[in-house]
Amino acid sequence: MAVVETVPGPLDGERIDRVVAMVTGASRAQVAEWLAAGLVRRNGVVATTRSARVVEGDVVEVDVDLGAEAPPLVPEPGVEVPVVHEDDALLVIDKPAGLVVHPGAGNATGTMVQGLLARYPELAGVGDPERPGVVHRLDKDTSGLMLVARTQEAYEELVAMLAAHEVERRYLTLVWGVPEAPSGMVDAPIGRSTREPTRMVVSAQGKDARTRYDVVATFDDPAPCALVSCRLETGRTHQIRVHMAAIGHPVVGDDRYRGVRPAIPAPRMVLHSAALALDHPTHPGEHLAFESPLPADLAAVVEGLSSSRPTAG
C-alpha cells in the first residue's frame, strides 16, 4: 500500500528526499532508489530529482509496501567491536567514537550490529531484526559503554529495566561555563524540533526527560568550563546534549547544539558513556558494574585545560 503524506507547514521548502525519508523511516540511499525507480510522486507527478523542494500542502505519495520484511543484515567480520563483557545473556560494548550502532540513513553497512553478528550470529533472532540485540543506543560520535542482549529473554528484561530506571548509566562530559549548582537535575521534556526534524528540543509537547548531574571539576583557562558527570533517568534522543544546552552549558565540541567554539578545539563532542551498573537480567543475585575511562582524544582535551578545582563533596 502506498504511503501518502500532505506536507505540513514545518516541512515547507524541504528537499523531497528528506521528506520521504522522514515519513517512511527509510534511509536516504533507499529513497534515492525509489526516486530513480519512479516510485515517488508529488501532486500526482513522478518525482525524479532528489533535491526538489516541496511546499506546504503538496501531496507526496510513495508506492512502496513498508510492511514488507527488510532483508536480513549481513554480518561483517571486518568491523571491530570492543567487547568488555560477555555471558550467555548479554554483551557489554565499549563503543569507539565514529562507529554507528545499527544501519540507518546514510549508514547501510559497517555498523556495530553487523560486526557483532559476525561473532554472535544468535543476535539475529533477538529483538528488532533491523537492530538485533540493541536495547539502547549511543550517537555515532559518542563513545563508551552500552548493553546488547544475546537472548530474547534478556532483551525483554533489559528493555523493562531501562524503562523502570533500574540500569545506572553515567556519562562524563565537558560543558561550556560552570553550572551554578554543583549538583542538580534537569527535568524538562524533549521532543523533535518542528523547524529541524533531525534536531531535538525542550518542548512541552515532548516526552518526559530527566538528567541528574554532578560537577566533577572546573576550569578557567582557556575558557570557563566544567567536567560534569551525568546520570540518565530517562533515555531520550540527544538527552544530555539537549538538557545541558537548555541550562546554558552546551557540550564542548557539539556542533548540533551550539557547543563548537574556537577557545577549546575538540576532535568531537566531549561526551563519553563512562559507567554502567545493573542487576543481571537473567542471573538472580548477580550484580554487574563496568567503567570506561575517557578515551585518549577526549582526555587530551581535558588535560589541555588549567586552573581546575576539584569539587568538594
ChimeraX attribute file (.defattr): number of C-alpha atoms within 10 A of each C-alpha:
attribute: neighborCount
match mode: 1-to-1
recipient: residues
	/A:1	9
	/A:2	12
	/A:3	15
	/A:4	17
	/A:5	17
	/A:6	14
	/A:7	20
	/A:8	14
	/A:9	12
	/A:10	14
	/A:11	20
	/A:12	16
	/A:13	14
	/A:14	17
	/A:15	16
	/A:16	26
	/A:17	26
	/A:18	18
	/A:19	22
	/A:20	26
	/A:21	17
	/A:22	15
	/A:23	14
	/A:24	15
	/A:25	14
	/A:26	17
	/A:27	19
	/A:28	21
	/A:29	16
	/A:30	18
	/A:31	24
	/A:32	18
	/A:33	12
	/A:34	19
	/A:35	21
	/A:36	15
	/A:37	12
	/A:38	15
	/A:39	17
	/A:40	28
	/A:41	18
	/A:42	18
	/A:43	13
	/A:44	11
	/A:45	12
	/A:46	17
	/A:47	22
	/A:48	19
	/A:49	13
	/A:50	16
	/A:51	11
	/A:52	12
	/A:53	15
	/A:54	20
	/A:55	17
	/A:56	14
	/A:57	14
	/A:58	15
	/A:59	17
	/A:60	24
	/A:61	21
	/A:62	24
	/A:63	15
	/A:64	14
	/A:65	10
	/A:66	14
	/A:67	7
	/A:68	7
	/A:69	9
	/A:70	9
	/A:71	8
	/A:72	9
	/A:73	18
	/A:74	14
	/A:75	21
	/A:76	18
	/A:77	14
	/A:78	10
	/A:79	18
	/A:80	16
	/A:81	19
	/A:82	15
	/A:83	14
	/A:84	14
	/A:85	13
	/A:86	13
	/A:87	9
	/A:88	11
	/A:89	17
	/A:90	21
	/A:91	19
	/A:92	19
	/A:93	20
	/A:94	21
	/A:95	25
	/A:96	19
	/A:97	19
	/A:98	13
	/A:99	19
	/A:100	22
	/A:101	21
	/A:102	22
	/A:103	18
	/A:104	18
	/A:105	15
	/A:106	11
	/A:107	14
	/A:108	16
	/A:109	18
	/A:110	20
	/A:111	23
	/A:112	24
	/A:113	28
	/A:114	29
	/A:115	21
	/A:116	26
	/A:117	20
	/A:118	16
	/A:119	13
	/A:120	14
	/A:121	12
	/A:122	15
	/A:123	25
	/A:124	23
	/A:125	13
	/A:126	20
	/A:127	21
	/A:128	13
	/A:129	16
	/A:130	17
	/A:131	20
	/A:132	25
	/A:133	27
	/A:134	24
	/A:135	20
	/A:136	14
	/A:137	17
	/A:138	19
	/A:139	14
	/A:140	15
	/A:141	18
	/A:142	21
	/A:143	26
	/A:144	25
	/A:145	26
	/A:146	22
	/A:147	19
	/A:148	24
	/A:149	27
	/A:150	25
	/A:151	21
	/A:152	17
	/A:153	14
	/A:154	23
	/A:155	25
	/A:156	15
	/A:157	17
	/A:158	26
	/A:159	18
	/A:160	15
	/A:161	16
	/A:162	18
	/A:163	13
	/A:164	11
	/A:165	15
	/A:166	14
	/A:167	20
	/A:168	16
	/A:169	22
	/A:170	21
	/A:171	23
	/A:172	23
	/A:173	27
	/A:174	28
	/A:175	28
	/A:176	24
	/A:177	19
	/A:178	20
	/A:179	20
	/A:180	9
	/A:181	10
	/A:182	15
	/A:183	15
	/A:184	14
	/A:185	16
	/A:186	15
	/A:187	14
	/A:188	20
	/A:189	18
	/A:190	23
	/A:191	21
	/A:192	17
	/A:193	15
	/A:194	14
	/A:195	11
	/A:196	12
	/A:197	15
	/A:198	10
	/A:199	15
	/A:200	21
	/A:201	24
	/A:202	21
	/A:203	14
	/A:204	11
	/A:205	10
	/A:206	16
	/A:207	14
	/A:208	17
	/A:209	21
	/A:210	20
	/A:211	19
	/A:212	17
	/A:213	23
	/A:214	20
	/A:215	24
	/A:216	20
	/A:217	19
	/A:218	23
	/A:219	20
	/A:220	15
	/A:221	14
	/A:222	13
	/A:223	14
	/A:224	18
	/A:225	25
	/A:226	26
	/A:227	23
	/A:228	24
	/A:229	21
	/A:230	25
	/A:231	20
	/A:232	20
	/A:233	22
	/A:234	17
	/A:235	18
	/A:236	20
	/A:237	18
	/A:238	16
	/A:239	22
	/A:240	25
	/A:241	24
	/A:242	22
	/A:243	25
	/A:244	22
	/A:245	20
	/A:246	15
	/A:247	11
	/A:248	14
	/A:249	22
	/A:250	27
	/A:251	30
	/A:252	28
	/A:253	23
	/A:254	21
	/A:255	13
	/A:256	16
	/A:257	20
	/A:258	16
	/A:259	22
	/A:260	19
	/A:261	13
	/A:262	10
	/A:263	10
	/A:264	19
	/A:265	12
	/A:266	19
	/A:267	13
	/A:268	18
	/A:269	25
	/A:270	25
	/A:271	28
	/A:272	27
	/A:273	25
	/A:274	23
	/A:275	19
	/A:276	20
	/A:277	15
	/A:278	18
	/A:279	17
	/A:280	18
	/A:281	22
	/A:282	16
	/A:283	11
	/A:284	8
	/A:285	9
	/A:286	10
	/A:287	11
	/A:288	13
	/A:289	11
	/A:290	16
	/A:291	15
	/A:292	16
	/A:293	13
	/A:294	20
	/A:295	14
	/A:296	9
	/A:297	13
	/A:298	20
	/A:299	12
	/A:300	13
	/A:301	17
	/A:302	21
	/A:303	9
	/A:304	10
	/A:305	17
	/A:306	14
	/A:307	12
	/A:308	18
	/A:309	12
	/A:310	12
	/A:311	11
	/A:312	8
	/A:313	7
